[in-house]
Amino acid sequence: MNEISRRFPKDDGLKKEIAVGYSQIGGATNDLEEAAHYFEMSIAMRENLLKTSPDNLLVRRGLMVAYGNYAVVLGIPWTANLGRFDDAREYCRKAVAIAHEQVKADPENLNARFDLGASLSRLGAVPPAAGGVQASLYALNEAAGVLEALLKANPKGIRFALQFGEALEFAGHRYETLGDTAAAEQHYRRAIAIIDATPGASADLSSQVEAIASEEALAQLYDASRRTAEALDSATRAVARAEKWKAKGAEDAVAGNLGRAYLVLASIRRDAGDPQSAAQAAALAVSQLRTLSSPRLIAFYRDTLAEAEALINH
């Protein structure tokens, strides 16, 4: 592709297509380092295009999306990543800066506002650096405000509900880190409620994965607070949601979510003094996690599998 670009240096349309191709390869490969490499090339090409066409809104938005996708590979925790969290925050901030410009240029543009909410949510989702919890929480709360307004105006907007729920969930994690368990509980519960109240979200896998993650977070919060009955209820609901999708023959990722849900349930049963039931749930977790075939997912769930295996023999 670079050779084609060199042969046709003035063909911006061709360069755009090449940049898109780089991003597509980055999103498709199972090799994280390779993915990062292709996103870097896509970004470099898009940045050069923007220098020559600074008023081209499509080029600007494409660059914002590439920044965000690169950040996912670098260090967004809801998928396998390289653990380069400082770099992930840097590229999330670049995406947020463009998103702010888009909204400033056209405040009523729904897509621009969604881009801003999603970009802020990703920024807040990156594990914060030392002393950075409040900044992370600020980004997540700003994201939630943008996305809540969009969802109120478009109550059937599944993508708004999904991103809003994600921002709430990660805000809950930040509140837990700060020791505010009441606020954390409120945010986890609200994330679940938002997903459940949105028409069509029950049939949307990504939305249900978010609800599962929030149920698990709520279960673990209850477990840490010794609210055992509530912890077991939340963990059981997480398993039920994941089992529903597994029964539909959904994609490989569901096995990972189901395995993690069973591990959360196993951990709570162990803490409740029921090692036999804990081992049974852990065995179910292992059976699901061992079915994974995607190298990215295998890497992502490696620690989850090890923890589940340890629980069986606890």
C-alpha positions, 0 to 999 in steps of 0.5 A: 500500500505504501508503494501505491501511495508513493506512486500516486502522491497527489491522489488524496482519495487513494490515500484515504482508501489506504488509510481505511485499509490499514485500519481494517487490517488493524481491527481484524488481526489477532496479533496486538502488536501488528494491530498497533502497527497498522493503526499507527500507519493509518493515523500517520496517513490521516494526519498528513491528509488533514494537514493538506485538507484541514477543513475536510470533516470526513478526514477529521472524523476518520482520524478521530475514529482511528485514534480511538481504535488505536487506544483500544489496542493500547489499553482499553480494559474491556478487550485484550490490549497491550497494557500501554495505558499512558499511550492509550490515554494520550490517543483518547485525548486526541480523539476527545479534542477532535470530538469537542471541535465537531460539537463546537462546529455543529452543536445539534449534530447527533453523531458529533455529540455521540462521538464526544460521549464515546470518546470521553467514555473511552478516556475514562475507561483506561486504567488511571495513572497514580493520582489520576482517578479523579480525572478519569471519573471526571471524563466518565461523568462528562461522557455520561452527561452527553450520552444521557441527553442523547438517550433521553432524546432518542429512547430507542437508541441502543448505541446511546444506551450501551455507551451510557451504560459503559460510562456508568459502569466504569464510573462505578469502578472509580467510585469504588477506588475512592471508597464511595461504595454507595455511589459505585452501587448506584452507578452499577445498578443504573447501568443495568437499568438503562440497558434493560429499559431500552427497547431492543437492547435485550436482543443486542449482544454488546448491550447484554455484555455490558449488563453482564459486566455491571452485574458482575461488578455489583456482585463483587461490590456486595461480596466485599461488603459481606452482603452475601445474598445480594452478591449471589443474586447479582452473580446468578443474574450475570450467569443467566444473561450469559447462558441465554446468549450461549444457548443462541450459539452466539460468537466466541466472545460469549464463552469468555463472558460466561466463563467470567460470570461463573468465576464471579459466582464461584468466588462469592460461593467460596467467600460464603463458606460453600467450597463445594458449590464454588468448585462446581461453578469454577469448573463450569467457568473452566469448561467455557474458557477452554472453548475459546479459539481466538488468540486475543480472547485466549490472552484476555481471559488467561488470568480468569482461567487460571483463577478458576482452575485454582478455585477448583482445587481450593 
